[in-house]
Amino acid sequence: IMHPTMVVSSFSRLFLISCVAQRNIASSPVQAFFASNQVPTIPLHQMHHRRLSSSAVAATTSTRDDGDAFRILCLHGKGGNGEEFLKRLLPLRALLDDRLADEKNKSDDVFARNTSIKWEALTAPYQISGSDDACAWWTMSPGVRSFNADEYIGFDKSASNVMNAVFPNNDSSTTATECSYDLILGHSQGAILLSALLATNIDLQRSNCSYILNGAAWPNPYGKALMSLPVQQSQHEMKKDTKMLFVMGKSDNINPIESAKQVHDCYQAAGLDVSIVYHEGGHSVPNGGDVDSERALEDVCDFILQAVSGKAKE
């Protein structure tokens, strides 16, 4: 078992300028990435990534002292890690920076003009086949899938790692009052983890956080909690205006969209503000490599920018 690590990333001004410059040779920053064959080839030192020890995680996320930054926590899928996932999200991050810059130019709002996006990612605690780079949030018996497993072995440790990052100042005897992030994005196993946490954790249910679940599937050991969400909503005053976006690939043969729709329907039944973005691709985050994928990225950006605007009005 490896120690939990957190990867922190924020675009530098130089990177944003380079994205804008690429627009002169392509119709969008996403297409510019592909036109220059740079997905993802930006060296880590240029992306200002830094790996933190487990003891430094709480210190990094213990306060909202990052000004007007809109903070996004990313949870990778099985076989990935935080650093790799942030690189995979480069097309989305570039497009979002471009869209945010356009919004700033049009806005008279002080918050909007000062807002920046800060991306962070956790790495799952369990190594796969002894590899430092391939990690999982839990383990299962051979041949068992997350959507039909009776147990996620090691789930509690992963859940604790995520919740300690999201609510670093939480006293176990009280309900957390402030979430360290404005949006949590999960992919595949990370999305399944996120759906299970939201179904079982009152602090998350009462937070002002928004959620994006890409390539999700039914979290079978926590299915009863999902189906009981309408009851939980009435008992715990779960925020009904919580916004969730499901991103589903029509060609996903790893976690078929029917499974993700089950999760979607449970949260919709609980009264949450739930929406779906479909794309023609498979089990991956849309990367803007074609017209359909770029349209999906634009829709995801719309969702994030709405969340940014919502924070400005709080």
Secondary structure, DSSP 8 states (H G I E B T S, - for coil): ----EEEEE---HHHHHHHHHHTTTSSSHHHHHHHTT-TT---HHHHT-EEE-HHHHHHHHSS--STTEEEEEEE--TTB-HHHHHHHTHHHHHHHHHHHHHHHHH---HHHHH-EEEEEEEE-SEEETTEEEEEESSB--TT--TTT-S--BTHHHHHHHHHHHHSTT--TTS-----S-SEEEEETHHHHHHHHHHHH-HHHHHS--EEEEES----GGGHHHHHTHHHHHHHHT--TT-EEEEEEETT-SSS-HHHHHHHHHHHHHTT-EEEEEEESS-SS---SSSHHHHHHHHHHHHHHHHHHHHHHH-
